[in-house]
Amino acid sequence: MRFFPGTAVLILPVFVAGCMVGPDYQRPDAPVPPAFKELDGWKLSEPQDDADKGAWWAVYHDPELDRLEGMVEISNQTVKEYEAQYRNAVALVAEARAGLFPTVGVSGGVTRAAEHISQGSGRSRAATEYTISGTVSWDLDVWGRVRRQVESSVAGAEVSAADLANAKLSAQATLATDYFDLRAEDALADLLRETTDAYRHALQITENQYHAGTTSNADVVTARAQLQSTEAQLVGVGVQRQQYEHAIAMLTGHAPAELTIAPAPLASAVPVVPPGLPSALLERRPDIAAAERQMRAENALIGVQVAAFYPDISLSALGGLTGNSLSQLFTISNNVWSLGASASETLFSGGARSAAVAAARASYDQSVATYRQTVLTAFQQVEDALSNLRILEQQAAAEAIAVDSTRRAVDITLNEYRAGTVAYTSVITEQTLLLTDQQAALAIQQSRLVASVALIEALGGGWSSAALPEGIPMAVPLD
């Protein structure tokens, strides 16, 4: 064992002189505006600075939505898929880091052999030989090829972690959108039930007028047809509602038959989460974080390909015992050992190494473009959501006035019909207009809630790149 200290002295300068070839990573600039365009001169109606940014859906104060959202992380199969991909990426980091360490092996054996003692005598002598040996081989990472691969794998694991967060956010936002769409169907059903009650009352008025001889049977038929048409529309609401319920079941990891959501009103309040500074999106959006880490992974792979231009240096050692007697095997006289060092270099590869470096640089440039496009898309989504909320709020106010005016018009026209001063067609016209305005107001409220979900999703749902895993395990398990 005396050779090891001397070997360590020889190896130490090699590690001291070791370096990592290839470019060190620096995050490229991204197109970040100084402010959001849609916030200019617009006051946020209900900022939610104190809202729990983890459970972002809590701003809607809906216990049923809270319950359903809680199932996404546990049971959503897409989220589980990305979680498995992340665990695979972490395993790849450990696999890459194993290349930094020597490979140690042990072997043993026993051989029984015979040899002739003299020519033609037929006599032979048998002997048994026992061996036990250990081997060490170490591919020295002088040029940083393995370390660059580890760097790329770590960045890849962070990409996978960000993809997992993005999958959760996407599933949660989709569920919230489907949930508000479902509640809009519930509200539409309530509206149509109220309308059928009003039409049934109007039908009774026409029948009374007909029996009194002040109107024709045509008014009764028209009123009955309007009622029946609205009742048919009410039945049709259930089709779309069931589809939303089935979609929510899928998002929560259930079969449609396993989930039933009781009817409830559509939320009347539309919370708005302040977007903050534009630059915060670079830290709050998991897809941006994933694109940025992908750049780092691709940058490290350039160093892996550059290292191919340099020789591979490796060390090997063997130490063991061999002897004819098992009881005497573990003695110094039976000791055998060997040391070795080797280096290999490719002198000509027909341009393959240069092409591999060029391909790695092109992949990095592609990841830079993807990152910048992801940033631009994020700003577009925030601006779209903000403009939608601003415009829909104005439209909701205008539509509320229209509904109020049309409701008064229906009351006036119906009273005039009773007095016999207007035809029933005027009542039908005003009633139809009222239902149209009420449906429009409901659709606007539905769109506002969906837009608020889109804004929260565009802002990253309160997620932060600080949530990315740090210190991915360095330990190499014993095989």
Contacts in CASP RR format, 6 or more apart in sequence:
PFRMAT RR
TARGET T0000
AUTHOR 0000-0000-0000
METHOD contacts of the structure
MODEL  1
MRFFPGTAVLILPVFVAGCMVGPDYQRPDAPVPPAFKELDGWKLSEPQDD
ADKGAWWAVYHDPELDRLEGMVEISNQTVKEYEAQYRNAVALVAEARAGL
FPTVGVSGGVTRAAEHISQGSGRSRAATEYTISGTVSWDLDVWGRVRRQV
ESSVAGAEVSAADLANAKLSAQATLATDYFDLRAEDALADLLRETTDAYR
HALQITENQYHAGTTSNADVVTARAQLQSTEAQLVGVGVQRQQYEHAIAM
LTGHAPAELTIAPAPLASAVPVVPPGLPSALLERRPDIAAAERQMRAENA
LIGVQVAAFYPDISLSALGGLTGNSLSQLFTISNNVWSLGASASETLFSG
GARSAAVAAARASYDQSVATYRQTVLTAFQQVEDALSNLRILEQQAAAEA
IAVDSTRRAVDITLNEYRAGTVAYTSVITEQTLLLTDQQAALAIQQSRLV
ASVALIEALGGGWSSAALPEGIPMAVPLD
3 337 0 8 1.000
3 339 0 8 1.000
7 315 0 8 1.000
7 317 0 8 1.000
7 339 0 8 1.000
11 140 0 8 1.000
11 315 0 8 1.000
14 140 0 8 1.000
14 142 0 8 1.000
14 313 0 8 1.000
15 140 0 8 1.000
17 142 0 8 1.000
18 142 0 8 1.000
18 143 0 8 1.000
18 144 0 8 1.000
19 142 0 8 1.000
19 143 0 8 1.000
19 144 0 8 1.000
20 143 0 8 1.000
20 144 0 8 1.000
20 147 0 8 1.000
20 148 0 8 1.000
20 303 0 8 1.000
21 143 0 8 1.000
21 144 0 8 1.000
21 145 0 8 1.000
21 148 0 8 1.000
21 303 0 8 1.000
21 306 0 8 1.000
21 307 0 8 1.000
21 309 0 8 1.000
21 310 0 8 1.000
22 148 0 8 1.000
22 302 0 8 1.000
22 303 0 8 1.000
22 306 0 8 1.000
22 307 0 8 1.000
23 299 0 8 1.000
23 302 0 8 1.000
23 303 0 8 1.000
25 151 0 8 1.000
25 295 0 8 1.000
25 296 0 8 1.000
25 299 0 8 1.000
25 300 0 8 1.000
27 292 0 8 1.000
27 295 0 8 1.000
27 296 0 8 1.000
28 295 0 8 1.000
28 368 0 8 1.000
28 371 0 8 1.000
28 372 0 8 1.000
30 282 0 8 1.000
30 371 0 8 1.000
30 372 0 8 1.000
30 375 0 8 1.000
31 372 0 8 1.000
31 375 0 8 1.000
31 376 0 8 1.000
31 379 0 8 1.000
32 278 0 8 1.000
32 279 0 8 1.000
32 281 0 8 1.000
32 282 0 8 1.000
32 375 0 8 1.000
32 379 0 8 1.000
33 278 0 8 1.000
33 379 0 8 1.000
34 278 0 8 1.000
35 277 0 8 1.000
35 278 0 8 1.000
36 275 0 8 1.000
36 276 0 8 1.000
36 278 0 8 1.000
36 379 0 8 1.000
36 382 0 8 1.000
36 383 0 8 1.000
36 386 0 8 1.000
37 383 0 8 1.000
38 383 0 8 1.000
38 386 0 8 1.000
38 387 0 8 1.000
38 390 0 8 1.000
39 275 0 8 1.000
39 386 0 8 1.000
42 386 0 8 1.000
42 390 0 8 1.000
44 272 0 8 1.000
44 274 0 8 1.000
45 270 0 8 1.000
45 272 0 8 1.000
45 393 0 8 1.000
46 269 0 8 1.000
46 270 0 8 1.000
46 271 0 8 1.000
46 272 0 8 1.000
47 272 0 8 1.000
47 273 0 8 1.000
47 274 0 8 1.000
48 59 0 8 1.000
48 271 0 8 1.000
48 272 0 8 1.000
48 273 0 8 1.000
48 274 0 8 1.000
49 274 0 8 1.000
51 58 0 8 1.000
51 59 0 8 1.000
51 271 0 8 1.000
51 273 0 8 1.000
52 58 0 8 1.000
53 461 0 8 1.000
53 462 0 8 1.000
54 461 0 8 1.000
54 462 0 8 1.000
54 463 0 8 1.000
55 66 0 8 1.000
55 69 0 8 1.000
56 172 0 8 1.000
56 273 0 8 1.000
56 456 0 8 1.000
56 461 0 8 1.000
56 462 0 8 1.000
57 65 0 8 1.000
57 66 0 8 1.000
57 69 0 8 1.000
57 172 0 8 1.000
57 176 0 8 1.000
58 66 0 8 1.000
59 271 0 8 1.000
59 273 0 8 1.000
59 456 0 8 1.000
60 176 0 8 1.000
60 267 0 8 1.000
60 271 0 8 1.000
60 449 0 8 1.000
62 179 0 8 1.000
62 267 0 8 1.000
64 179 0 8 1.000
64 261 0 8 1.000
64 262 0 8 1.000
64 264 0 8 1.000
65 176 0 8 1.000
65 179 0 8 1.000
68 175 0 8 1.000
68 179 0 8 1.000
68 248 0 8 1.000
68 252 0 8 1.000
68 261 0 8 1.000
69 172 0 8 1.000
69 175 0 8 1.000
69 176 0 8 1.000
71 252 0 8 1.000
71 253 0 8 1.000
71 254 0 8 1.000
72 79 0 8 1.000
72 168 0 8 1.000
72 171 0 8 1.000
72 172 0 8 1.000
72 175 0 8 1.000
72 251 0 8 1.000
72 252 0 8 1.000
73 79 0 8 1.000
73 168 0 8 1.000
75 252 0 8 1.000
75 253 0 8 1.000
75 254 0 8 1.000
76 168 0 8 1.000
76 171 0 8 1.000
76 251 0 8 1.000
76 252 0 8 1.000
76 253 0 8 1.000
77 253 0 8 1.000
78 167 0 8 1.000
78 171 0 8 1.000
79 164 0 8 1.000
79 167 0 8 1.000
79 168 0 8 1.000
79 171 0 8 1.000
81 167 0 8 1.000
82 160 0 8 1.000
82 163 0 8 1.000
82 164 0 8 1.000
82 167 0 8 1.000
82 168 0 8 1.000
83 164 0 8 1.000
85 160 0 8 1.000
85 163 0 8 1.000
85 164 0 8 1.000
86 157 0 8 1.000
86 160 0 8 1.000
86 161 0 8 1.000
86 163 0 8 1.000
86 164 0 8 1.000
88 160 0 8 1.000
89 153 0 8 1.000
89 156 0 8 1.000
89 157 0 8 1.000
89 159 0 8 1.000
89 160 0 8 1.000
89 161 0 8 1.000
90 157 0 8 1.000
90 469 0 8 1.000
90 472 0 8 1.000
90 473 0 8 1.000
92 153 0 8 1.000
92 156 0 8 1.000
92 157 0 8 1.000
93 150 0 8 1.000
93 153 0 8 1.000
93 154 0 8 1.000
93 157 0 8 1.000
93 472 0 8 1.000
93 473 0 8 1.000
94 473 0 8 1.000
94 476 0 8 1.000
94 477 0 8 1.000
95 153 0 8 1.000
96 146 0 8 1.000
96 149 0 8 1.000
96 150 0 8 1.000
96 152 0 8 1.000
96 153 0 8 1.000
97 150 0 8 1.000
97 153 0 8 1.000
97 474 0 8 1.000
97 476 0 8 1.000
98 476 0 8 1.000
99 139 0 8 1.000
99 141 0 8 1.000
99 146 0 8 1.000
100 141 0 8 1.000
100 146 0 8 1.000
100 147 0 8 1.000
100 150 0 8 1.000
101 138 0 8 1.000
101 476 0 8 1.000
102 136 0 8 1.000
102 137 0 8 1.000
102 138 0 8 1.000
102 315 0 8 1.000
103 136 0 8 1.000
103 137 0 8 1.000
103 138 0 8 1.000
104 134 0 8 1.000
104 135 0 8 1.000
104 136 0 8 1.000
105 134 0 8 1.000
105 135 0 8 1.000
105 136 0 8 1.000
106 132 0 8 1.000
106 133 0 8 1.000
106 134 0 8 1.000
106 135 0 8 1.000
107 131 0 8 1.000
107 132 0 8 1.000
107 133 0 8 1.000
107 134 0 8 1.000
107 135 0 8 1.000
108 131 0 8 1.000
108 132 0 8 1.000
108 133 0 8 1.000
109 130 0 8 1.000
109 131 0 8 1.000
109 132 0 8 1.000
110 128 0 8 1.000
110 129 0 8 1.000
110 130 0 8 1.000
110 131 0 8 1.000
111 128 0 8 1.000
111 129 0 8 1.000
111 131 0 8 1.000
112 126 0 8 1.000
112 127 0 8 1.000
112 128 0 8 1.000
113 126 0 8 1.000
113 127 0 8 1.000
113 128 0 8 1.000
113 129 0 8 1.000
114 124 0 8 1.000
114 125 0 8 1.000
114 126 0 8 1.000
114 127 0 8 1.000
115 124 0 8 1.000
115 125 0 8 1.000
115 127 0 8 1.000
116 122 0 8 1.000
116 123 0 8 1.000
116 124 0 8 1.000
117 123 0 8 1.000
117 124 0 8 1.000
117 125 0 8 1.000
127 324 0 8 1.000
128 324 0 8 1.000
129 322 0 8 1.000
129 323 0 8 1.000
129 324 0 8 1.000
130 321 0 8 1.000
130 322 0 8 1.000
130 323 0 8 1.000
130 324 0 8 1.000
130 325 0 8 1.000
130 326 0 8 1.000
130 329 0 8 1.000
131 320 0 8 1.000
131 321 0 8 1.000
131 322 0 8 1.000
131 323 0 8 1.000
132 320 0 8 1.000
132 321 0 8 1.000
132 322 0 8 1.000
132 329 0 8 1.000
133 318 0 8 1.000
133 319 0 8 1.000
133 320 0 8 1.000
133 321 0 8 1.000
133 322 0 8 1.000
133 336 0 8 1.000
134 318 0 8 1.000
134 319 0 8 1.000
134 320 0 8 1.000
135 316 0 8 1.000
135 317 0 8 1.000
135 318 0 8 1.000
135 319 0 8 1.000
136 315 0 8 1.000
136 316 0 8 1.000
136 317 0 8 1.000
136 318 0 8 1.000
137 314 0 8 1.000
137 315 0 8 1.000
137 316 0 8 1.000
137 317 0 8 1.000
138 314 0 8 1.000
138 315 0 8 1.000
138 316 0 8 1.000
139 146 0 8 1.000
139 312 0 8 1.000
139 313 0 8 1.000
139 314 0 8 1.000
140 313 0 8 1.000
140 314 0 8 1.000
140 315 0 8 1.000
141 147 0 8 1.000
142 310 0 8 1.000
142 313 0 8 1.000
143 307 0 8 1.000
143 310 0 8 1.000
144 303 0 8 1.000
144 307 0 8 1.000
145 303 0 8 1.000
145 304 0 8 1.000
145 307 0 8 1.000
145 308 0 8 1.000
148 300 0 8 1.000
148 301 0 8 1.000
148 302 0 8 1.000
148 303 0 8 1.000
148 304 0 8 1.000
148 307 0 8 1.000
149 300 0 8 1.000
149 301 0 8 1.000
149 304 0 8 1.000
151 296 0 8 1.000
151 297 0 8 1.000
151 300 0 8 1.000
152 296 0 8 1.000
152 297 0 8 1.000
152 298 0 8 1.000
152 300 0 8 1.000
152 301 0 8 1.000
152 304 0 8 1.000
153 297 0 8 1.000
154 472 0 8 1.000
155 293 0 8 1.000
155 294 0 8 1.000
155 296 0 8 1.000
155 297 0 8 1.000
155 300 0 8 1.000
156 293 0 8 1.000
156 294 0 8 1.000
156 297 0 8 1.000
157 469 0 8 1.000
157 472 0 8 1.000
158 289 0 8 1.000
158 290 0 8 1.000
158 293 0 8 1.000
158 296 0 8 1.000
158 468 0 8 1.000
158 469 0 8 1.000
159 290 0 8 1.000
159 293 0 8 1.000
159 294 0 8 1.000
159 297 0 8 1.000
161 468 0 8 1.000
161 469 0 8 1.000
162 286 0 8 1.000
162 287 0 8 1.000
162 289 0 8 1.000
162 290 0 8 1.000
162 293 0 8 1.000
162 465 0 8 1.000
162 468 0 8 1.000
163 286 0 8 1.000
163 290 0 8 1.000
165 286 0 8 1.000
165 289 0 8 1.000
165 463 0 8 1.000
165 467 0 8 1.000
166 286 0 8 1.000
166 287 0 8 1.000
166 290 0 8 1.000
169 286 0 8 1.000
169 457 0 8 1.000
169 460 0 8 1.000
169 461 0 8 1.000
169 463 0 8 1.000
170 457 0 8 1.000
171 251 0 8 1.000
173 453 0 8 1.000
173 454 0 8 1.000
173 456 0 8 1.000
173 457 0 8 1.000
174 247 0 8 1.000
174 251 0 8 1.000
175 248 0 8 1.000
175 251 0 8 1.000
175 252 0 8 1.000
176 453 0 8 1.000
177 450 0 8 1.000
177 453 0 8 1.000
177 454 0 8 1.000
178 244 0 8 1.000
178 247 0 8 1.000
178 248 0 8 1.000
178 251 0 8 1.000
179 244 0 8 1.000
179 248 0 8 1.000
180 266 0 8 1.000
180 267 0 8 1.000
180 446 0 8 1.000
180 449 0 8 1.000
180 450 0 8 1.000
180 453 0 8 1.000
181 244 0 8 1.000
181 446 0 8 1.000
181 450 0 8 1.000
182 241 0 8 1.000
182 244 0 8 1.000
182 245 0 8 1.000
182 248 0 8 1.000
182 261 0 8 1.000
183 264 0 8 1.000
183 265 0 8 1.000
183 266 0 8 1.000
183 267 0 8 1.000
184 266 0 8 1.000
184 442 0 8 1.000
184 443 0 8 1.000
184 445 0 8 1.000
184 446 0 8 1.000
185 237 0 8 1.000
185 238 0 8 1.000
185 240 0 8 1.000
185 241 0 8 1.000
185 244 0 8 1.000
186 241 0 8 1.000
186 263 0 8 1.000
186 264 0 8 1.000
186 265 0 8 1.000
186 266 0 8 1.000
187 265 0 8 1.000
187 266 0 8 1.000
187 442 0 8 1.000
187 445 0 8 1.000
187 446 0 8 1.000
188 237 0 8 1.000
188 439 0 8 1.000
188 442 0 8 1.000
189 234 0 8 1.000
189 237 0 8 1.000
189 238 0 8 1.000
189 241 0 8 1.000
189 263 0 8 1.000
190 265 0 8 1.000
191 435 0 8 1.000
191 438 0 8 1.000
191 439 0 8 1.000
191 442 0 8 1.000
192 230 0 8 1.000
192 233 0 8 1.000
192 234 0 8 1.000
192 237 0 8 1.000
193 234 0 8 1.000
195 230 0 8 1.000
195 435 0 8 1.000
195 438 0 8 1.000
196 227 0 8 1.000
196 230 0 8 1.000
196 231 0 8 1.000
196 234 0 8 1.000
198 431 0 8 1.000
199 223 0 8 1.000
199 226 0 8 1.000
199 227 0 8 1.000
199 230 0 8 1.000
199 431 0 8 1.000
200 227 0 8 1.000
202 223 0 8 1.000
202 226 0 8 1.000
202 227 0 8 1.000
202 414 0 8 1.000
202 427 0 8 1.000
202 431 0 8 1.000
203 220 0 8 1.000
203 223 0 8 1.000
203 224 0 8 1.000
203 227 0 8 1.000
205 223 0 8 1.000
205 414 0 8 1.000
205 417 0 8 1.000
205 418 0 8 1.000
206 215 0 8 1.000
206 219 0 8 1.000
206 220 0 8 1.000
206 222 0 8 1.000
206 223 0 8 1.000
206 424 0 8 1.000
207 220 0 8 1.000
209 215 0 8 1.000
209 219 0 8 1.000
209 417 0 8 1.000
209 418 0 8 1.000
210 216 0 8 1.000
210 217 0 8 1.000
210 219 0 8 1.000
210 220 0 8 1.000
214 420 0 8 1.000
215 420 0 8 1.000
215 424 0 8 1.000
219 424 0 8 1.000
222 424 0 8 1.000
222 425 0 8 1.000
222 428 0 8 1.000
223 424 0 8 1.000
223 428 0 8 1.000
226 428 0 8 1.000
226 431 0 8 1.000
226 432 0 8 1.000
230 435 0 8 1.000
245 256 0 8 1.000
245 259 0 8 1.000
245 260 0 8 1.000
245 261 0 8 1.000
246 256 0 8 1.000
248 259 0 8 1.000
248 261 0 8 1.000
249 255 0 8 1.000
249 256 0 8 1.000
249 258 0 8 1.000
249 259 0 8 1.000
250 256 0 8 1.000
252 259 0 8 1.000
266 442 0 8 1.000
266 445 0 8 1.000
266 446 0 8 1.000
266 449 0 8 1.000
267 449 0 8 1.000
268 445 0 8 1.000
270 389 0 8 1.000
270 393 0 8 1.000
270 445 0 8 1.000
270 448 0 8 1.000
270 449 0 8 1.000
270 452 0 8 1.000
271 452 0 8 1.000
272 389 0 8 1.000
272 452 0 8 1.000
272 455 0 8 1.000
273 452 0 8 1.000
273 455 0 8 1.000
273 456 0 8 1.000
273 459 0 8 1.000
275 382 0 8 1.000
275 386 0 8 1.000
275 455 0 8 1.000
275 459 0 8 1.000
278 379 0 8 1.000
278 382 0 8 1.000
281 288 0 8 1.000
281 375 0 8 1.000
281 378 0 8 1.000
281 379 0 8 1.000
281 382 0 8 1.000
281 459 0 8 1.000
281 460 0 8 1.000
282 288 0 8 1.000
282 292 0 8 1.000
282 375 0 8 1.000
283 289 0 8 1.000
283 464 0 8 1.000
283 465 0 8 1.000
283 466 0 8 1.000
284 459 0 8 1.000
284 460 0 8 1.000
284 461 0 8 1.000
284 462 0 8 1.000
284 463 0 8 1.000
284 464 0 8 1.000
284 465 0 8 1.000
285 374 0 8 1.000
285 378 0 8 1.000
285 458 0 8 1.000
285 459 0 8 1.000
285 460 0 8 1.000
285 463 0 8 1.000
286 460 0 8 1.000
286 463 0 8 1.000
286 465 0 8 1.000
287 374 0 8 1.000
287 378 0 8 1.000
288 371 0 8 1.000
288 374 0 8 1.000
288 375 0 8 1.000
288 378 0 8 1.000
289 465 0 8 1.000
289 468 0 8 1.000
291 367 0 8 1.000
291 370 0 8 1.000
291 371 0 8 1.000
291 374 0 8 1.000
291 375 0 8 1.000
292 371 0 8 1.000
293 468 0 8 1.000
294 367 0 8 1.000
294 370 0 8 1.000
294 371 0 8 1.000
295 364 0 8 1.000
295 367 0 8 1.000
295 368 0 8 1.000
295 371 0 8 1.000
297 367 0 8 1.000
298 360 0 8 1.000
298 363 0 8 1.000
298 364 0 8 1.000
298 366 0 8 1.000
298 367 0 8 1.000
299 364 0 8 1.000
301 360 0 8 1.000
301 363 0 8 1.000
301 364 0 8 1.000
302 357 0 8 1.000
302 360 0 8 1.000
302 361 0 8 1.000
302 364 0 8 1.000
303 360 0 8 1.000
304 360 0 8 1.000
305 353 0 8 1.000
305 356 0 8 1.000
305 357 0 8 1.000
305 359 0 8 1.000
305 360 0 8 1.000
306 357 0 8 1.000
308 346 0 8 1.000
308 353 0 8 1.000
308 356 0 8 1.000
309 353 0 8 1.000
310 345 0 8 1.000
311 343 0 8 1.000
311 344 0 8 1.000
311 345 0 8 1.000
312 343 0 8 1.000
312 344 0 8 1.000
312 345 0 8 1.000
313 341 0 8 1.000
313 342 0 8 1.000
313 343 0 8 1.000
314 341 0 8 1.000
314 342 0 8 1.000
314 343 0 8 1.000
315 339 0 8 1.000
315 340 0 8 1.000
315 341 0 8 1.000
316 339 0 8 1.000
316 340 0 8 1.000
316 341 0 8 1.000
316 342 0 8 1.000
317 337 0 8 1.000
317 338 0 8 1.000
317 339 0 8 1.000
317 340 0 8 1.000
318 336 0 8 1.000
318 337 0 8 1.000
318 338 0 8 1.000
318 339 0 8 1.000
319 335 0 8 1.000
319 336 0 8 1.000
319 337 0 8 1.000
319 338 0 8 1.000
320 335 0 8 1.000
320 336 0 8 1.000
320 337 0 8 1.000
321 329 0 8 1.000
321 330 0 8 1.000
321 331 0 8 1.000
321 334 0 8 1.000
321 335 0 8 1.000
321 336 0 8 1.000
322 329 0 8 1.000
322 334 0 8 1.000
322 336 0 8 1.000
323 329 0 8 1.000
323 334 0 8 1.000
328 334 0 8 1.000
346 353 0 8 1.000
378 458 0 8 1.000
381 454 0 8 1.000
381 457 0 8 1.000
381 458 0 8 1.000
382 455 0 8 1.000
382 458 0 8 1.000
382 459 0 8 1.000
384 454 0 8 1.000
384 458 0 8 1.000
385 451 0 8 1.000
385 452 0 8 1.000
385 454 0 8 1.000
385 455 0 8 1.000
385 458 0 8 1.000
386 455 0 8 1.000
388 447 0 8 1.000
388 448 0 8 1.000
388 451 0 8 1.000
388 454 0 8 1.000
389 448 0 8 1.000
389 451 0 8 1.000
389 452 0 8 1.000
389 455 0 8 1.000
392 444 0 8 1.000
392 447 0 8 1.000
392 448 0 8 1.000
392 451 0 8 1.000
393 448 0 8 1.000
395 444 0 8 1.000
396 441 0 8 1.000
396 444 0 8 1.000
396 445 0 8 1.000
396 448 0 8 1.000
399 437 0 8 1.000
399 440 0 8 1.000
399 441 0 8 1.000
399 444 0 8 1.000
400 441 0 8 1.000
402 437 0 8 1.000
402 440 0 8 1.000
402 441 0 8 1.000
403 434 0 8 1.000
403 437 0 8 1.000
403 438 0 8 1.000
403 441 0 8 1.000
406 430 0 8 1.000
406 433 0 8 1.000
406 434 0 8 1.000
406 437 0 8 1.000
407 434 0 8 1.000
409 430 0 8 1.000
409 433 0 8 1.000
409 434 0 8 1.000
410 427 0 8 1.000
410 430 0 8 1.000
410 431 0 8 1.000
410 434 0 8 1.000
413 422 0 8 1.000
413 426 0 8 1.000
413 427 0 8 1.000
413 430 0 8 1.000
414 427 0 8 1.000
416 422 0 8 1.000
416 426 0 8 1.000
417 423 0 8 1.000
417 424 0 8 1.000
417 426 0 8 1.000
417 427 0 8 1.000
456 462 0 8 1.000
END
